[in-house]
Amino acid sequence: MKLLIINMNCGGCARGVTATIHDIDPNAKVDIDLAAKVVNITTIANVEQMTAALEKGGFPAQVQ
């Protein structure tokens, strides 16, 4: 899945996003393009689980 996270602005944000994703699926593959504010995730979790967890963590995400 590909998500746009508008308020992901720095390396700390990217680490927080990655940690949140790995809380849901420890085996998820996460590829972050910080400049574009886009996260590509390969996971067994569904998009609703990911977006809910990210929003709870302070990183509201939009599906791309």
C-alpha positions as CSV (number, residue, x, y, z in Angstrom):
1,M,0.0,0.0,0.0
2,K,1.1,3.6,-0.7
3,L,0.2,6.3,1.9
4,L,0.7,10.0,1.9
5,I,1.6,11.5,5.3
6,I,1.5,15.3,5.1
7,N,2.9,16.0,8.5
8,M,6.0,13.7,8.1
9,N,8.7,16.3,8.0
10,C,11.9,14.8,9.4
11,G,13.9,11.7,10.2
12,G,12.3,11.5,13.6
13,C,8.9,11.5,12.0
14,A,10.0,8.8,9.6
15,R,11.2,6.7,12.5
16,G,7.9,7.2,14.3
17,V,5.9,6.1,11.3
18,T,8.1,3.1,10.8
19,A,7.8,2.1,14.5
20,T,4.0,2.5,14.3
21,I,3.8,0.3,11.2
22,H,6.0,-2.4,12.8
23,D,3.8,-2.3,15.9
24,I,1.0,-3.6,13.6
25,D,3.1,-5.9,11.5
26,P,6.7,-6.6,12.7
27,N,7.5,-8.1,9.3
28,A,6.3,-5.2,7.2
29,K,8.6,-3.8,4.6
30,V,8.6,0.0,4.8
31,D,10.1,2.3,2.2
32,I,9.8,6.1,3.0
33,D,10.3,9.0,0.6
34,L,10.6,11.8,3.1
35,A,10.7,14.5,0.4
36,A,7.5,13.3,-1.2
37,K,5.9,12.5,2.2
38,V,5.1,9.0,0.8
39,V,5.3,5.6,2.5
40,N,5.2,2.4,0.6
41,I,4.3,-0.6,2.8
42,T,4.4,-4.3,2.0
43,T,2.3,-5.9,4.8
44,I,-0.2,-8.5,5.7
45,A,-2.2,-5.8,7.5
46,N,-5.1,-4.1,5.8
47,V,-5.1,-0.4,4.9
48,E,-7.8,0.4,7.6
49,Q,-5.5,-1.0,10.4
50,M,-2.5,0.9,9.1
51,T,-4.3,4.3,8.7
52,A,-6.0,3.9,12.1
53,A,-2.7,3.2,13.9
54,L,-0.9,6.0,12.1
55,E,-3.6,8.5,12.9
56,K,-3.6,7.4,16.6
57,G,0.2,7.9,16.5
58,G,-0.2,11.5,15.2
59,F,0.5,10.7,11.5
60,P,-2.8,10.9,9.6
61,A,-2.4,9.1,6.3
62,Q,-4.2,9.3,2.9
63,V,-4.2,6.3,0.6
64,Q,-2.5,7.0,-2.7
